[in-house]
Amino acid sequence: MQSDLKERLDREAKISGRSLNAEIVHRLQLSIDNQENTKGSYTAAQLAAASHTPDLNDIERQLLSIFRRLPPEKQLALLSLFK
């Protein structure tokens, strides 16, 4: 696996509270389920589920937007504060 892809997956795994392996399995399962159900076209509900963002209020959405714009090392540092 390319190191940049591994880093991105590792970061997303930490954000979603999964291990790297669990994140990979989750994404593969979503991919297979979507392929079987839609054959290349995604519904709005499937896209929402794939983005790992449950129903958020305005403040949560703003915080998530700010968090996603942070560089990866700052994201990880912020996440470490919550542990």
mmCIF file of the N, C-alpha and C atoms, coordinates in Angstrom:
data_MODEL
# 
_entry.id   MODEL 
# 
loop_
_atom_site.group_PDB 
_atom_site.id 
_atom_site.type_symbol 
_atom_site.label_atom_id 
_atom_site.label_alt_id 
_atom_site.label_comp_id 
_atom_site.label_asym_id 
_atom_site.label_entity_id 
_atom_site.label_seq_id 
_atom_site.pdbx_PDB_ins_code 
_atom_site.Cartn_x 
_atom_site.Cartn_y 
_atom_site.Cartn_z 
_atom_site.occupancy 
_atom_site.B_iso_or_equiv 
_atom_site.pdbx_formal_charge 
_atom_site.auth_seq_id 
_atom_site.auth_comp_id 
_atom_site.auth_asym_id 
_atom_site.auth_atom_id 
_atom_site.pdbx_PDB_model_num 
ATOM 1   N N  . MET A 1 1  ? 0.849   -1.170 0.000   1.00 0.00 ? 1  MET A N  1 
ATOM 2   C CA . MET A 1 1  ? 0.000   0.000  0.000   1.00 0.00 ? 1  MET A CA 1 
ATOM 3   C C  . MET A 1 1  ? 0.898   1.238  0.000   1.00 0.00 ? 1  MET A C  1 
ATOM 4   N N  . GLN A 1 2  ? 0.546   2.211  -0.803  1.00 0.00 ? 2  GLN A N  1 
ATOM 5   C CA . GLN A 1 2  ? 1.321   3.454  -0.847  1.00 0.00 ? 2  GLN A CA 1 
ATOM 6   C C  . GLN A 1 2  ? 1.239   4.155  0.500   1.00 0.00 ? 2  GLN A C  1 
ATOM 7   N N  . SER A 1 3  ? 2.356   4.773  0.901   1.00 0.00 ? 3  SER A N  1 
ATOM 8   C CA . SER A 1 3  ? 2.419   5.384  2.230   1.00 0.00 ? 3  SER A CA 1 
ATOM 9   C C  . SER A 1 3  ? 1.406   6.523  2.403   1.00 0.00 ? 3  SER A C  1 
ATOM 10  N N  . ASP A 1 4  ? 1.192   7.332  1.345   1.00 0.00 ? 4  ASP A N  1 
ATOM 11  C CA . ASP A 1 4  ? 0.229   8.432  1.475   1.00 0.00 ? 4  ASP A CA 1 
ATOM 12  C C  . ASP A 1 4  ? -1.198  7.901  1.634   1.00 0.00 ? 4  ASP A C  1 
ATOM 13  N N  . LEU A 1 5  ? -1.522  6.808  0.948   1.00 0.00 ? 5  LEU A N  1 
ATOM 14  C CA . LEU A 1 5  ? -2.845  6.200  1.094   1.00 0.00 ? 5  LEU A CA 1 
ATOM 15  C C  . LEU A 1 5  ? -3.000  5.620  2.499   1.00 0.00 ? 5  LEU A C  1 
ATOM 16  N N  . LYS A 1 6  ? -1.968  4.963  2.992   1.00 0.00 ? 6  LYS A N  1 
ATOM 17  C CA . LYS A 1 6  ? -2.007  4.397  4.336   1.00 0.00 ? 6  LYS A CA 1 
ATOM 18  C C  . LYS A 1 6  ? -2.188  5.499  5.376   1.00 0.00 ? 6  LYS A C  1 
ATOM 19  N N  . GLU A 1 7  ? -1.497  6.610  5.211   1.00 0.00 ? 7  GLU A N  1 
ATOM 20  C CA . GLU A 1 7  ? -1.627  7.731  6.144   1.00 0.00 ? 7  GLU A CA 1 
ATOM 21  C C  . GLU A 1 7  ? -3.047  8.291  6.144   1.00 0.00 ? 7  GLU A C  1 
ATOM 22  N N  . ARG A 1 8  ? -3.618  8.434  4.937   1.00 0.00 ? 8  ARG A N  1 
ATOM 23  C CA . ARG A 1 8  ? -4.985  8.958  4.840   1.00 0.00 ? 8  ARG A CA 1 
ATOM 24  C C  . ARG A 1 8  ? -5.978  8.006  5.495   1.00 0.00 ? 8  ARG A C  1 
ATOM 25  N N  . LEU A 1 9  ? -5.823  6.701  5.215   1.00 0.00 ? 9  LEU A N  1 
ATOM 26  C CA . LEU A 1 9  ? -6.717  5.720  5.814   1.00 0.00 ? 9  LEU A CA 1 
ATOM 27  C C  . LEU A 1 9  ? -6.552  5.669  7.329   1.00 0.00 ? 9  LEU A C  1 
ATOM 28  N N  . ASP A 1 10 ? -5.310  5.765  7.789   1.00 0.00 ? 10 ASP A N  1 
ATOM 29  C CA . ASP A 1 10 ? -5.057  5.759  9.223   1.00 0.00 ? 10 ASP A CA 1 
ATOM 30  C C  . ASP A 1 10 ? -5.707  6.963  9.899   1.00 0.00 ? 10 ASP A C  1 
ATOM 31  N N  . ARG A 1 11 ? -5.600  8.128  9.278   1.00 0.00 ? 11 ARG A N  1 
ATOM 32  C CA . ARG A 1 11 ? -6.218  9.337  9.816   1.00 0.00 ? 11 ARG A CA 1 
ATOM 33  C C  . ARG A 1 11 ? -7.742  9.184  9.872   1.00 0.00 ? 11 ARG A C  1 
ATOM 34  N N  . GLU A 1 12 ? -8.337  8.693  8.788   1.00 0.00 ? 12 GLU A N  1 
ATOM 35  C CA . GLU A 1 12 ? -9.790  8.494  8.762   1.00 0.00 ? 12 GLU A CA 1 
ATOM 36  C C  . GLU A 1 12 ? -10.226 7.452  9.789   1.00 0.00 ? 12 GLU A C  1 
ATOM 37  N N  . ALA A 1 13 ? -9.403  6.419  9.980   1.00 0.00 ? 13 ALA A N  1 
ATOM 38  C CA . ALA A 1 13 ? -9.718  5.393  10.977  1.00 0.00 ? 13 ALA A CA 1 
ATOM 39  C C  . ALA A 1 13 ? -9.748  5.999  12.368  1.00 0.00 ? 13 ALA A C  1 
ATOM 40  N N  . LYS A 1 14 ? -8.783  6.844  12.677  1.00 0.00 ? 14 LYS A N  1 
ATOM 41  C CA . LYS A 1 14 ? -8.747  7.474  13.993  1.00 0.00 ? 14 LYS A CA 1 
ATOM 42  C C  . LYS A 1 14 ? -9.931  8.409  14.184  1.00 0.00 ? 14 LYS A C  1 
ATOM 43  N N  . ILE A 1 15 ? -10.283 9.125  13.147  1.00 0.00 ? 15 ILE A N  1 
ATOM 44  C CA . ILE A 1 15 ? -11.423 10.041 13.222  1.00 0.00 ? 15 ILE A CA 1 
ATOM 45  C C  . ILE A 1 15 ? -12.712 9.269  13.484  1.00 0.00 ? 15 ILE A C  1 
ATOM 46  N N  . SER A 1 16 ? -12.861 8.126  12.827  1.00 0.00 ? 16 SER A N  1 
ATOM 47  C CA . SER A 1 16 ? -14.095 7.347  12.983  1.00 0.00 ? 16 SER A CA 1 
ATOM 48  C C  . SER A 1 16 ? -14.037 6.364  14.149  1.00 0.00 ? 16 SER A C  1 
ATOM 49  N N  . GLY A 1 17 ? -12.895 6.305  14.852  1.00 0.00 ? 17 GLY A N  1 
ATOM 50  C CA . GLY A 1 17 ? -12.777 5.427  16.011  1.00 0.00 ? 17 GLY A CA 1 
ATOM 51  C C  . GLY A 1 17 ? -12.597 3.966  15.661  1.00 0.00 ? 17 GLY A C  1 
ATOM 52  N N  . ARG A 1 18 ? -11.996 3.699  14.507  1.00 0.00 ? 18 ARG A N  1 
ATOM 53  C CA . ARG A 1 18 ? -11.757 2.323  14.083  1.00 0.00 ? 18 ARG A CA 1 
ATOM 54  C C  . ARG A 1 18 ? -10.260 2.055  14.002  1.00 0.00 ? 18 ARG A C  1 
ATOM 55  N N  . SER A 1 19 ? -9.907  0.786  13.993  1.00 0.00 ? 19 SER A N  1 
ATOM 56  C CA . SER A 1 19 ? -8.530  0.417  13.692  1.00 0.00 ? 19 SER A CA 1 
ATOM 57  C C  . SER A 1 19 ? -8.340  0.587  12.175  1.00 0.00 ? 19 SER A C  1 
ATOM 58  N N  . LEU A 1 20 ? -7.094  0.592  11.752  1.00 0.00 ? 20 LEU A N  1 
ATOM 59  C CA . LEU A 1 20 ? -6.826  0.709  10.321  1.00 0.00 ? 20 LEU A CA 1 
ATOM 60  C C  . LEU A 1 20 ? -7.475  -0.442 9.560   1.00 0.00 ? 20 LEU A C  1 
ATOM 61  N N  . ASN A 1 21 ? -7.335  -1.644 10.094  1.00 0.00 ? 21 ASN A N  1 
ATOM 62  C CA . ASN A 1 21 ? -7.929  -2.806 9.438   1.00 0.00 ? 21 ASN A CA 1 
ATOM 63  C C  . ASN A 1 21 ? -9.444  -2.680 9.360   1.00 0.00 ? 21 ASN A C  1 
ATOM 64  N N  . ALA A 1 22 ? -10.072 -2.266 10.459  1.00 0.00 ? 22 ALA A N  1 
ATOM 65  C CA . ALA A 1 22 ? -11.534 -2.117 10.467  1.00 0.00 ? 22 ALA A CA 1 
ATOM 66  C C  . ALA A 1 22 ? -11.987 -1.049 9.477   1.00 0.00 ? 22 ALA A C  1 
ATOM 67  N N  . GLU A 1 23 ? -11.215 0.027  9.347   1.00 0.00 ? 23 GLU A N  1 
ATOM 68  C CA . GLU A 1 23 ? -11.550 1.084  8.381   1.00 0.00 ? 23 GLU A CA 1 
ATOM 69  C C  . GLU A 1 23 ? -11.486 0.556  6.951   1.00 0.00 ? 23 GLU A C  1 
ATOM 70  N N  . ILE A 1 24 ? -10.445 -0.220 6.651   1.00 0.00 ? 24 ILE A N  1 
ATOM 71  C CA . ILE A 1 24 ? -10.300 -0.794 5.303   1.00 0.00 ? 24 ILE A CA 1 
ATOM 72  C C  . ILE A 1 24 ? -11.448 -1.747 5.009   1.00 0.00 ? 24 ILE A C  1 
ATOM 73  N N  . VAL A 1 25 ? -11.759 -2.622 5.975   1.00 0.00 ? 25 VAL A N  1 
ATOM 74  C CA . VAL A 1 25 ? -12.866 -3.568 5.791   1.00 0.00 ? 25 VAL A CA 1 
ATOM 75  C C  . VAL A 1 25 ? -14.180 -2.818 5.601   1.00 0.00 ? 25 VAL A C  1 
ATOM 76  N N  . HIS A 1 26 ? -14.408 -1.779 6.411   1.00 0.00 ? 26 HIS A N  1 
ATOM 77  C CA . HIS A 1 26 ? -15.640 -0.988 6.304   1.00 0.00 ? 26 HIS A CA 1 
ATOM 78  C C  . HIS A 1 26 ? -15.769 -0.360 4.913   1.00 0.00 ? 26 HIS A C  1 
ATOM 79  N N  . ARG A 1 27 ? -14.688 0.232  4.441   1.00 0.00 ? 27 ARG A N  1 
ATOM 80  C CA . ARG A 1 27 ? -14.732 0.886  3.132   1.00 0.00 ? 27 ARG A CA 1 
ATOM 81  C C  . ARG A 1 27 ? -14.899 -0.120 1.995   1.00 0.00 ? 27 ARG A C  1 
ATOM 82  N N  . LEU A 1 28 ? -14.275 -1.259 2.110   1.00 0.00 ? 28 LEU A N  1 
ATOM 83  C CA . LEU A 1 28 ? -14.450 -2.303 1.095   1.00 0.00 ? 28 LEU A CA 1 
ATOM 84  C C  . LEU A 1 28 ? -15.898 -2.789 1.081   1.00 0.00 ? 28 LEU A C  1 
ATOM 85  N N  . GLN A 1 29 ? -16.466 -2.988 2.269   1.00 0.00 ? 29 GLN A N  1 
ATOM 86  C CA . GLN A 1 29 ? -17.853 -3.435 2.346   1.00 0.00 ? 29 GLN A CA 1 
ATOM 87  C C  . GLN A 1 29 ? -18.794 -2.407 1.730   1.00 0.00 ? 29 GLN A C  1 
ATOM 88  N N  . LEU A 1 30 ? -18.580 -1.129 2.037   1.00 0.00 ? 30 LEU A N  1 
ATOM 89  C CA . LEU A 1 30 ? -19.403 -0.076 1.425   1.00 0.00 ? 30 LEU A CA 1 
ATOM 90  C C  . LEU A 1 30 ? -19.277 -0.093 -0.094  1.00 0.00 ? 30 LEU A C  1 
ATOM 91  N N  . SER A 1 31 ? -18.070 -0.265 -0.556  1.00 0.00 ? 31 SER A N  1 
ATOM 92  C CA . SER A 1 31 ? -17.826 -0.282 -2.001  1.00 0.00 ? 31 SER A CA 1 
ATOM 93  C C  . SER A 1 31 ? -18.554 -1.442 -2.672  1.00 0.00 ? 31 SER A C  1 
ATOM 94  N N  . ILE A 1 32 ? -18.449 -2.613 -2.082  1.00 0.00 ? 32 ILE A N  1 
ATOM 95  C CA . ILE A 1 32 ? -19.106 -3.796 -2.653  1.00 0.00 ? 32 ILE A CA 1 
ATOM 96  C C  . ILE A 1 32 ? -20.624 -3.649 -2.581  1.00 0.00 ? 32 ILE A C  1 
ATOM 97  N N  . ASP A 1 33 ? -21.131 -3.202 -1.431  1.00 0.00 ? 33 ASP A N  1 
ATOM 98  C CA . ASP A 1 33 ? -22.579 -3.014 -1.296  1.00 0.00 ? 33 ASP A CA 1 
ATOM 99  C C  . ASP A 1 33 ? -23.100 -2.005 -2.307  1.00 0.00 ? 33 ASP A C  1 
ATOM 100 N N  . ASN A 1 34 ? -22.381 -0.902 -2.464  1.00 0.00 ? 34 ASN A N  1 
ATOM 101 C CA . ASN A 1 34 ? -22.810 0.126  -3.418  1.00 0.00 ? 34 ASN A CA 1 
ATOM 102 C C  . ASN A 1 34 ? -22.758 -0.387 -4.844  1.00 0.00 ? 34 ASN A C  1 
ATOM 103 N N  . GLN A 1 35 ? -21.742 -1.155 -5.154  1.00 0.00 ? 35 GLN A N  1 
ATOM 104 C CA . GLN A 1 35 ? -21.614 -1.696 -6.508  1.00 0.00 ? 35 GLN A CA 1 
ATOM 105 C C  . GLN A 1 35 ? -22.758 -2.658 -6.812  1.00 0.00 ? 35 GLN A C  1 
ATOM 106 N N  . GLU A 1 36 ? -23.096 -3.501 -5.848  1.00 0.00 ? 36 GLU A N  1 
ATOM 107 C CA . GLU A 1 36 ? -24.184 -4.460 -6.050  1.00 0.00 ? 36 GLU A CA 1 
ATOM 108 C C  . GLU A 1 36 ? -25.536 -3.767 -6.159  1.00 0.00 ? 36 GLU A C  1 
ATOM 109 N N  . ASN A 1 37 ? -25.726 -2.717 -5.367  1.00 0.00 ? 37 ASN A N  1 
ATOM 110 C CA . ASN A 1 37 ? -27.033 -2.058 -5.300  1.00 0.00 ? 37 ASN A CA 1 
ATOM 111 C C  . ASN A 1 37 ? -27.250 -1.025 -6.386  1.00 0.00 ? 37 ASN A C  1 
ATOM 112 N N  . THR A 1 38 ? -26.196 -0.371 -6.828  1.00 0.00 ? 38 THR A N  1 
ATOM 113 C CA . THR A 1 38 ? -26.395 0.768  -7.712  1.00 0.00 ? 38 THR A CA 1 
ATOM 114 C C  . THR A 1 38 ? -25.727 0.641  -9.072  1.00 0.00 ? 38 THR A C  1 
ATOM 115 N N  . LYS A 1 39 ? -24.804 -0.247 -9.195  1.00 0.00 ? 39 LYS A N  1 
ATOM 116 C CA . LYS A 1 39 ? -24.069 -0.416 -10.449 1.00 0.00 ? 39 LYS A CA 1 
ATOM 117 C C  . LYS A 1 39 ? -23.502 0.906  -10.947 1.00 0.00 ? 39 LYS A C  1 
ATOM 118 N N  . GLY A 1 40 ? -22.839 1.635  -10.025 1.00 0.00 ? 40 GLY A N  1 
ATOM 119 C CA . GLY A 1 40 ? -22.137 2.846  -10.425 1.00 0.00 ? 40 GLY A CA 1 
ATOM 120 C C  . GLY A 1 40 ? -22.826 4.146  -10.104 1.00 0.00 ? 40 GLY A C  1 
ATOM 121 N N  . SER A 1 41 ? -24.116 4.150  -9.823  1.00 0.00 ? 41 SER A N  1 
ATOM 122 C CA . SER A 1 41 ? -24.777 5.403  -9.457  1.00 0.00 ? 41 SER A CA 1 
ATOM 123 C C  . SER A 1 41 ? -25.152 5.350  -7.988  1.00 0.00 ? 41 SER A C  1 
ATOM 124 N N  . TYR A 1 42 ? -24.928 6.440  -7.288  1.00 0.00 ? 42 TYR A N  1 
ATOM 125 C CA . TYR A 1 42 ? -25.144 6.485  -5.851  1.00 0.00 ? 42 TYR A CA 1 
ATOM 126 C C  . TYR A 1 42 ? -26.339 7.365  -5.516  1.00 0.00 ? 42 TYR A C  1 
ATOM 127 N N  . THR A 1 43 ? -27.133 6.916  -4.555  1.00 0.00 ? 43 THR A N  1 
ATOM 128 C CA . THR A 1 43 ? -28.240 7.729  -4.066  1.00 0.00 ? 43 THR A CA 1 
ATOM 129 C C  . THR A 1 43 ? -27.709 8.702  -3.027  1.00 0.00 ? 43 THR A C  1 
ATOM 130 N N  . ALA A 1 44 ? -28.481 9.708  -2.711  1.00 0.00 ? 44 ALA A N  1 
ATOM 131 C CA . ALA A 1 44 ? -28.073 10.691 -1.701  1.00 0.00 ? 44 ALA A CA 1 
ATOM 132 C C  . ALA A 1 44 ? -27.863 10.014 -0.351  1.00 0.00 ? 44 ALA A C  1 
ATOM 133 N N  . ALA A 1 45 ? -28.692 9.058  -0.014  1.00 0.00 ? 45 ALA A N  1 
ATOM 134 C CA . ALA A 1 45 ? -28.554 8.353  1.260   1.00 0.00 ? 45 ALA A CA 1 
ATOM 135 C C  . ALA A 1 45 ? -27.256 7.555  1.326   1.00 0.00 ? 45 ALA A C  1 
ATOM 136 N N  . GLN A 1 46 ? -26.901 6.920  0.220   1.00 0.00 ? 46 GLN A N  1 
ATOM 137 C CA . GLN A 1 46 ? -25.654 6.151  0.203   1.00 0.00 ? 46 GLN A CA 1 
ATOM 138 C C  . GLN A 1 46 ? -24.442 7.067  0.312   1.00 0.00 ? 46 GLN A C  1 
ATOM 139 N N  . LEU A 1 47 ? -24.482 8.200  -0.352  1.00 0.00 ? 47 LEU A N  1 
ATOM 140 C CA . LEU A 1 47 ? -23.381 9.148  -0.244  1.00 0.00 ? 47 LEU A CA 1 
ATOM 141 C C  . LEU A 1 47 ? -23.254 9.685  1.170   1.00 0.00 ? 47 LEU A C  1 
ATOM 142 N N  . ALA A 1 48 ? -24.374 9.948  1.816   1.00 0.00 ? 48 ALA A N  1 
ATOM 143 C CA . ALA A 1 48 ? -24.345 10.431 3.193   1.00 0.00 ? 48 ALA A CA 1 
ATOM 144 C C  . ALA A 1 48 ? -23.769 9.368  4.119   1.00 0.00 ? 48 ALA A C  1 
ATOM 145 N N  . ALA A 1 49 ? -24.159 8.116  3.922   1.00 0.00 ? 49 ALA A N  1 
ATOM 146 C CA . ALA A 1 49 ? -23.641 7.031  4.755   1.00 0.00 ? 49 ALA A CA 1 
ATOM 147 C C  . ALA A 1 49 ? -22.149 6.825  4.527   1.00 0.00 ? 49 ALA A C  1 
ATOM 148 N N  . ALA A 1 50 ? -21.713 6.966  3.303   1.00 0.00 ? 50 ALA A N  1 
ATOM 149 C CA . ALA A 1 50 ? -20.297 6.772  2.985   1.00 0.00 ? 50 ALA A CA 1 
ATOM 150 C C  . ALA A 1 50 ? -19.421 7.882  3.529   1.00 0.00 ? 50 ALA A C  1 
ATOM 151 N N  . SER A 1 51 ? -19.982 9.039  3.783   1.00 0.00 ? 51 SER A N  1 
ATOM 152 C CA . SER A 1 51 ? -19.179 10.160 4.268   1.00 0.00 ? 51 SER A CA 1 
ATOM 153 C C  . SER A 1 51 ? -18.959 10.099 5.775   1.00 0.00 ? 51 SER A C  1 
ATOM 154 N N  . HIS A 1 52 ? -19.556 9.124  6.469   1.00 0.00 ? 52 HIS A N  1 
ATOM 155 C CA . HIS A 1 52 ? -19.358 8.914  7.899   1.00 0.00 ? 52 HIS A CA 1 
ATOM 156 C C  . HIS A 1 52 ? -19.802 10.112 8.729   1.00 0.00 ? 52 HIS A C  1 
ATOM 157 N N  . THR A 1 53 ? -20.781 10.860 8.267   1.00 0.00 ? 53 THR A N  1 
ATOM 158 C CA . THR A 1 53 ? -21.275 11.983 9.054   1.00 0.00 ? 53 THR A CA 1 
ATOM 159 C C  . THR A 1 53 ? -22.747 11.757 9.352   1.00 0.00 ? 53 THR A C  1 
ATOM 160 N N  . PRO A 1 54 ? -23.052 11.410 10.597  1.00 0.00 ? 54 PRO A N  1 
ATOM 161 C CA . PRO A 1 54 ? -24.463 11.275 10.965  1.00 0.00 ? 54 PRO A CA 1 
ATOM 162 C C  . PRO A 1 54 ? -25.138 12.642 10.930  1.00 0.00 ? 54 PRO A C  1 
ATOM 163 N N  . ASP A 1 55 ? -26.405 12.690 11.243  1.00 0.00 ? 55 ASP A N  1 
ATOM 164 C CA . ASP A 1 55 ? -27.116 13.966 11.264  1.00 0.00 ? 55 ASP A CA 1 
ATOM 165 C C  . ASP A 1 55 ? -26.428 14.912 12.243  1.00 0.00 ? 55 ASP A C  1 
ATOM 166 N N  . LEU A 1 56 ? -25.982 16.040 11.735  1.00 0.00 ? 56 LEU A N  1 
ATOM 167 C CA . LEU A 1 56 ? -25.253 17.007 12.546  1.00 0.00 ? 56 LEU A CA 1 
ATOM 168 C C  . LEU A 1 56 ? -26.032 18.305 12.623  1.00 0.00 ? 56 LEU A C  1 
ATOM 169 N N  . ASN A 1 57 ? -25.921 18.994 13.768  1.00 0.00 ? 57 ASN A N  1 
ATOM 170 C CA . ASN A 1 57 ? -26.507 20.320 13.846  1.00 0.00 ? 57 ASN A CA 1 
ATOM 171 C C  . ASN A 1 57 ? -25.530 21.323 13.222  1.00 0.00 ? 57 ASN A C  1 
ATOM 172 N N  . ASP A 1 58 ? -25.916 22.583 13.145  1.00 0.00 ? 58 ASP A N  1 
ATOM 173 C CA . ASP A 1 58 ? -25.099 23.589 12.467  1.00 0.00 ? 58 ASP A CA 1 
ATOM 174 C C  . ASP A 1 58 ? -23.719 23.756 13.099  1.00 0.00 ? 58 ASP A C  1 
ATOM 175 N N  . ILE A 1 59 ? -23.661 23.769 14.413  1.00 0.00 ? 59 ILE A N  1 
ATOM 176 C CA . ILE A 1 59 ? -22.379 23.943 15.103  1.00 0.00 ? 59 ILE A CA 1 
ATOM 177 C C  . ILE A 1 59 ? -21.465 22.749 14.840  1.00 0.00 ? 59 ILE A C  1 
ATOM 178 N N  . GLU A 1 60 ? -22.015 21.538 14.917  1.00 0.00 ? 60 GLU A N  1 
ATOM 179 C CA . GLU A 1 60 ? -21.220 20.339 14.650  1.00 0.00 ? 60 GLU A CA 1 
ATOM 180 C C  . GLU A 1 60 ? -20.706 20.332 13.213  1.00 0.00 ? 60 GLU A C  1 
ATOM 181 N N  . ARG A 1 61 ? -21.543 20.760 12.279  1.00 0.00 ? 61 ARG A N  1 
ATOM 182 C CA . ARG A 1 61 ? -21.133 20.811 10.876  1.00 0.00 ? 61 ARG A CA 1 
ATOM 183 C C  . ARG A 1 61 ? -19.990 21.814 10.687  1.00 0.00 ? 61 ARG A C  1 
ATOM 184 N N  . GLN A 1 62 ? -20.078 22.962 11.370  1.00 0.00 ? 62 GLN A N  1 
ATOM 185 C CA . GLN A 1 62 ? -19.023 23.971 11.277  1.00 0.00 ? 62 GLN A CA 1 
ATOM 186 C C  . GLN A 1 62 ? -17.724 23.456 11.885  1.00 0.00 ? 62 GLN A C  1 
ATOM 187 N N  . LEU A 1 63 ? -17.816 22.800 13.036  1.00 0.00 ? 63 LEU A N  1 
ATOM 188 C CA . LEU A 1 63 ? -16.620 22.237 13.657  1.00 0.00 ? 63 LEU A CA 1 
ATOM 189 C C  . LEU A 1 63 ? -15.974 21.180 12.764  1.00 0.00 ? 63 LEU A C  1 
ATOM 190 N N  . LEU A 1 64 ? -16.789 20.337 12.173  1.00 0.00 ? 64 LEU A N  1 
ATOM 191 C CA . LEU A 1 64 ? -16.270 19.305 11.278  1.00 0.00 ? 64 LEU A CA 1 
ATOM 192 C C  . LEU A 1 64 ? -15.594 19.926 10.064  1.00 0.00 ? 64 LEU A C  1 
ATOM 193 N N  . SER A 1 65 ? -16.179 20.968 9.526   1.00 0.00 ? 65 SER A N  1 
ATOM 194 C CA . SER A 1 65 ? -15.589 21.660 8.379   1.00 0.00 ? 65 SER A CA 1 
ATOM 195 C C  . SER A 1 65 ? -14.228 22.250 8.737   1.00 0.00 ? 65 SER A C  1 
ATOM 196 N N  . ILE A 1 66 ? -14.145 22.872 9.906   1.00 0.00 ? 66 ILE A N  1 
ATOM 197 C CA . ILE A 1 66 ? -12.861 23.441 10.350  1.00 0.00 ? 66 ILE A CA 1 
ATOM 198 C C  . ILE A 1 66 ? -11.845 22.320 10.564  1.00 0.00 ? 66 ILE A C  1 
ATOM 199 N N  . PHE A 1 67 ? -12.281 21.249 11.218  1.00 0.00 ? 67 PHE A N  1 
ATOM 200 C CA . PHE A 1 67 ? -11.394 20.120 11.491  1.00 0.00 ? 67 PHE A CA 1 
ATOM 201 C C  . PHE A 1 67 ? -10.833 19.539 10.195  1.00 0.00 ? 67 PHE A C  1 
ATOM 202 N N  . ARG A 1 68 ? -11.669 19.378 9.195   1.00 0.00 ? 68 ARG A N  1 
ATOM 203 C CA . ARG A 1 68 ? -11.222 18.779 7.927   1.00 0.00 ? 68 ARG A CA 1 
ATOM 204 C C  . ARG A 1 68 ? -10.226 19.654 7.184   1.00 0.00 ? 68 ARG A C  1 
ATOM 205 N N  . ARG A 1 69 ? -10.241 20.950 7.454   1.00 0.00 ? 69 ARG A N  1 
ATOM 206 C CA . ARG A 1 69 ? -9.281  21.852 6.796   1.00 0.00 ? 69 ARG A CA 1 
ATOM 207 C C  . ARG A 1 69 ? -7.931  21.884 7.498   1.00 0.00 ? 69 ARG A C  1 
ATOM 208 N N  . LEU A 1 70 ? -7.868  21.336 8.706   1.00 0.00 ? 70 LEU A N  1 
ATOM 209 C CA . LEU A 1 70 ? -6.601  21.302 9.436   1.00 0.00 ? 70 LEU A CA 1 
ATOM 210 C C  . LEU A 1 70 ? -5.637  20.323 8.776   1.00 0.00 ? 70 LEU A C  1 
ATOM 211 N N  . PRO A 1 71 ? -4.339  20.587 8.879   1.00 0.00 ? 71 PRO A N  1 
ATOM 212 C CA . PRO A 1 71 ? -3.373  19.599 8.379   1.00 0.00 ? 71 PRO A CA 1 
ATOM 213 C C  . PRO A 1 71 ? -3.462  18.319 9.224   1.00 0.00 ? 71 PRO A C  1 
ATOM 214 N N  . PRO A 1 72 ? -3.100  17.182 8.650   1.00 0.00 ? 72 PRO A N  1 
ATOM 215 C CA . PRO A 1 72 ? -3.246  15.896 9.341   1.00 0.00 ? 72 PRO A CA 1 
ATOM 216 C C  . PRO A 1 72 ? -2.602  15.865 10.724  1.00 0.00 ? 72 PRO A C  1 
ATOM 217 N N  . GLU A 1 73 ? -1.423  16.462 10.876  1.00 0.00 ? 73 GLU A N  1 
ATOM 218 C CA . GLU A 1 73 ? -0.756  16.410 12.180  1.00 0.00 ? 73 GLU A CA 1 
ATOM 219 C C  . GLU A 1 73 ? -1.543  17.181 13.239  1.00 0.00 ? 73 GLU A C  1 
ATOM 220 N N  . LYS A 1 74 ? -2.210  18.260 12.849  1.00 0.00 ? 74 LYS A N  1 
ATOM 221 C CA . LYS A 1 74 ? -3.039  19.009 13.803  1.00 0.00 ? 74 LYS A CA 1 
ATOM 222 C C  . LYS A 1 74 ? -4.329  18.257 14.107  1.00 0.00 ? 74 LYS A C  1 
ATOM 223 N N  . GLN A 1 75 ? -4.881  17.562 13.113  1.00 0.00 ? 75 GLN A N  1 
ATOM 224 C CA . GLN A 1 75 ? -6.057  16.737 13.369  1.00 0.00 ? 75 GLN A CA 1 
ATOM 225 C C  . GLN A 1 75 ? -5.741  15.677 14.419  1.00 0.00 ? 75 GLN A C  1 
ATOM 226 N N  . LEU A 1 76 ? -4.602  14.995 14.233  1.00 0.00 ? 76 LEU A N  1 
ATOM 227 C CA . LEU A 1 76 ? -4.215  13.941 15.165  1.00 0.00 ? 76 LEU A CA 1 
ATOM 228 C C  . LEU A 1 76 ? -3.922  14.509 16.551  1.00 0.00 ? 76 LEU A C  1 
ATOM 229 N N  . ALA A 1 77 ? -3.293  15.685 16.603  1.00 0.00 ? 77 ALA A N  1 
ATOM 230 C CA . ALA A 1 77 ? -3.012  16.312 17.893  1.00 0.00 ? 77 ALA A CA 1 
ATOM 231 C C  . ALA A 1 77 ? -4.310  16.663 18.614  1.00 0.00 ? 77 ALA A C  1 
ATOM 232 N N  . LEU A 1 78 ? -5.265  17.175 17.886  1.00 0.00 ? 78 LEU A N  1 
ATOM 233 C CA . LEU A 1 78 ? -6.558  17.516 18.486  1.00 0.00 ? 78 LEU A CA 1 
ATOM 234 C C  . LEU A 1 78 ? -7.270  16.264 18.975  1.00 0.00 ? 78 LEU A C  1 
ATOM 235 N N  . LEU A 1 79 ? -7.240  15.200 18.167  1.00 0.00 ? 79 LEU A N  1 
ATOM 236 C CA . LEU A 1 79 ? -7.877  13.958 18.580  1.00 0.00 ? 79 LEU A CA 1 
ATOM 237 C C  . LEU A 1 79 ? -7.228  13.378 19.826  1.00 0.00 ? 79 LEU A C  1 
ATOM 238 N N  . SER A 1 80 ? -5.925  13.553 19.952  1.00 0.00 ? 80 SER A N  1 
ATOM 239 C CA . SER A 1 80 ? -5.232  13.008 21.127  1.00 0.00 ? 80 SER A CA 1 
ATOM 240 C C  . SER A 1 80 ? -5.679  13.705 22.409  1.00 0.00 ? 80 SER A C  1 
ATOM 241 N N  . LEU A 1 81 ? -6.147  14.936 22.312  1.00 0.00 ? 81 LEU A N  1 
ATOM 242 C CA . LEU A 1 81 ? -6.637  15.652 23.493  1.00 0.00 ? 81 LEU A CA 1 
ATOM 243 C C  . LEU A 1 81 ? -7.910  15.019 24.057  1.00 0.00 ? 81 LEU A C  1 
ATOM 244 N N  . PHE A 1 82 ? -8.676  14.347 23.222  1.00 0.00 ? 82 PHE A N  1 
ATOM 245 C CA . PHE A 1 82 ? -9.937  13.759 23.648  1.00 0.00 ? 82 PHE A CA 1 
ATOM 246 C C  . PHE A 1 82 ? -9.784  12.369 24.238  1.00 0.00 ? 82 PHE A C  1 
ATOM 247 N N  . LYS A 1 83 ? -8.590  11.819 24.187  1.00 0.00 ? 83 LYS A N  1 
ATOM 248 C CA . LYS A 1 83 ? -8.373  10.461 24.704  1.00 0.00 ? 83 LYS A CA 1 
ATOM 249 C C  . LYS A 1 83 ? -7.986  10.479 26.141  1.00 0.00 ? 83 LYS A C  1 
# 
